C-alpha cells in the first residue's frame, strides 16, 4: 500500500469510529 492509500484508510477508519461512538452516545 502506498502512503495515500494508508492515509485514506486511516481517515476512513477514524470517520467510522467517530460515527459509531456518536451513535452510542446519542
Jmol script that loads the backbone (N, CA, C; Angstrom):
load data "model"
ATOM      1  N   UNK A   1       0.854  -1.206   0.000  1.00  0.00           N
ATOM      2  CA  UNK A   1       0.000   0.000   0.000  1.00  0.00           C
ATOM      3  C   UNK A   1       0.888   1.253   0.000  1.00  0.00           C
ATOM      4  N   UNK A   2       0.492   2.243  -0.769  1.00  0.00           N
ATOM      5  CA  UNK A   2       1.285   3.473  -0.787  1.00  0.00           C
ATOM      6  C   UNK A   2       0.795   4.427   0.300  1.00  0.00           C
ATOM      7  N   UNK A   3       1.489   5.538   0.432  1.00  0.00           N
ATOM      8  CA  UNK A   3       1.194   6.460   1.538  1.00  0.00           C
ATOM      9  C   UNK A   3      -0.226   7.014   1.451  1.00  0.00           C
ATOM     10  N   UNK A   4      -0.678   7.340   0.236  1.00  0.00           N
ATOM     11  CA  UNK A   4      -2.018   7.918   0.076  1.00  0.00           C
ATOM     12  C   UNK A   4      -3.089   6.916   0.487  1.00  0.00           C
ATOM     13  N   UNK A   5      -2.917   5.660   0.077  1.00  0.00           N
ATOM     14  CA  UNK A   5      -3.912   4.641   0.435  1.00  0.00           C
ATOM     15  C   UNK A   5      -3.938   4.427   1.945  1.00  0.00           C
ATOM     16  N   UNK A   6      -2.774   4.435   2.554  1.00  0.00           N
ATOM     17  CA  UNK A   6      -2.700   4.264   4.005  1.00  0.00           C
ATOM     18  C   UNK A   6      -3.402   5.406   4.713  1.00  0.00           C
ATOM     19  N   UNK A   7      -3.165   6.623   4.215  1.00  0.00           N
ATOM     20  CA  UNK A   7      -3.781   7.802   4.822  1.00  0.00           C
ATOM     21  C   UNK A   7      -5.296   7.748   4.661  1.00  0.00           C
ATOM     22  N   UNK A   8      -5.768   7.393   3.472  1.00  0.00           N
ATOM     23  CA  UNK A   8      -7.209   7.310   3.231  1.00  0.00           C
ATOM     24  C   UNK A   8      -7.846   6.248   4.129  1.00  0.00           C
ATOM     25  N   UNK A   9      -7.173   5.129   4.296  1.00  0.00           N
ATOM     26  CA  UNK A   9      -7.702   4.059   5.145  1.00  0.00           C
ATOM     27  C   UNK A   9      -7.791   4.540   6.593  1.00  0.00           C
ATOM     28  N   UNK A  10      -6.778   5.286   7.026  1.00  0.00           N
ATOM     29  CA  UNK A  10      -6.765   5.802   8.389  1.00  0.00           C
ATOM     30  C   UNK A  10      -7.908   6.777   8.606  1.00  0.00           C
ATOM     31  N   UNK A  11      -8.119   7.665   7.631  1.00  0.00           N
ATOM     32  CA  UNK A  11      -9.206   8.643   7.731  1.00  0.00           C
ATOM     33  C   UNK A  11     -10.557   7.928   7.722  1.00  0.00           C
ATOM     34  N   UNK A  12     -10.692   6.946   6.834  1.00  0.00           N
ATOM     35  CA  UNK A  12     -11.949   6.206   6.730  1.00  0.00           C
ATOM     36  C   UNK A  12     -12.260   5.514   8.052  1.00  0.00           C
ATOM     37  N   UNK A  13     -11.229   4.882   8.654  1.00  0.00           N
ATOM     38  CA  UNK A  13     -11.441   4.185   9.920  1.00  0.00           C
ATOM     39  C   UNK A  13     -11.821   5.174  11.013  1.00  0.00           C
ATOM     40  N   UNK A  14     -11.128   6.313  11.011  1.00  0.00           N
ATOM     41  CA  UNK A  14     -11.385   7.323  12.048  1.00  0.00           C
ATOM     42  C   UNK A  14     -12.811   7.840  11.938  1.00  0.00           C
ATOM     43  N   UNK A  15     -13.268   8.068  10.699  1.00  0.00           N
ATOM     44  CA  UNK A  15     -14.635   8.568  10.486  1.00  0.00           C
ATOM     45  C   UNK A  15     -15.649   7.539  10.972  1.00  0.00           C
ATOM     46  N   UNK A  16     -15.429   6.268  10.626  1.00  0.00           N
ATOM     47  CA  UNK A  16     -16.347   5.211  11.063  1.00  0.00           C
ATOM     48  C   UNK A  16     -16.355   5.115  12.585  1.00  0.00           C
ATOM     49  N   UNK A  17     -15.171   5.162  13.177  1.00  0.00           N
ATOM     50  CA  UNK A  17     -15.060   5.021  14.630  1.00  0.00           C
ATOM     51  C   UNK A  17     -15.763   6.179  15.327  1.00  0.00           C
ATOM     52  N   UNK A  18     -15.578   7.384  14.796  1.00  0.00           N
ATOM     53  CA  UNK A  18     -16.206   8.569  15.390  1.00  0.00           C
ATOM     54  C   UNK A  18     -17.720   8.474  15.257  1.00  0.00           C
ATOM     55  N   UNK A  19     -18.187   8.026  14.084  1.00  0.00           N
ATOM     56  CA  UNK A  19     -19.625   7.915  13.848  1.00  0.00           C
ATOM     57  C   UNK A  19     -20.242   6.877  14.788  1.00  0.00           C
ATOM     58  N   UNK A  20     -19.534   5.759  14.971  1.00  0.00           N
ATOM     59  CA  UNK A  20     -20.063   4.719  15.858  1.00  0.00           C
ATOM     60  C   UNK A  20     -20.112   5.224  17.295  1.00  0.00           C
ATOM     61  N   UNK A  21     -19.099   5.954  17.710  1.00  0.00           N
ATOM     62  CA  UNK A  21     -19.098   6.499  19.078  1.00  0.00           C
ATOM     63  C   UNK A  21     -20.236   7.493  19.250  1.00  0.00           C
ATOM     64  N   UNK A  22     -20.473   8.299  18.216  1.00  0.00           N
ATOM     65  CA  UNK A  22     -21.548   9.282  18.279  1.00  0.00           C
ATOM     66  C   UNK A  22     -22.894   8.570  18.375  1.00  0.00           C
ATOM     67  N   UNK A  23     -23.034   7.464  17.642  1.00  0.00           N
ATOM     68  CA  UNK A  23     -24.292   6.708  17.673  1.00  0.00           C
ATOM     69  C   UNK A  23     -24.537   6.167  19.080  1.00  0.00           C
ATOM     70  N   UNK A  24     -23.497   5.647  19.698  1.00  0.00           N
ATOM     71  CA  UNK A  24     -23.636   5.074  21.036  1.00  0.00           C
ATOM     72  C   UNK A  24     -23.968   6.169  22.042  1.00  0.00           C
ATOM     73  N   UNK A  25     -23.359   7.331  21.861  1.00  0.00           N
ATOM     74  CA  UNK A  25     -23.576   8.421  22.814  1.00  0.00           C
ATOM     75  C   UNK A  25     -24.967   9.038  22.690  1.00  0.00           C
ATOM     76  N   UNK A  26     -25.561   8.913  21.530  1.00  0.00           N
ATOM     77  CA  UNK A  26     -26.856   9.548  21.307  1.00  0.00           C
ATOM     78  C   UNK A  26     -27.974   8.787  22.014  1.00  0.00           C
TER      79      UNK A  26
END
end "model"
wireframe off; spacefill off
backbone 0.3
color backbone group
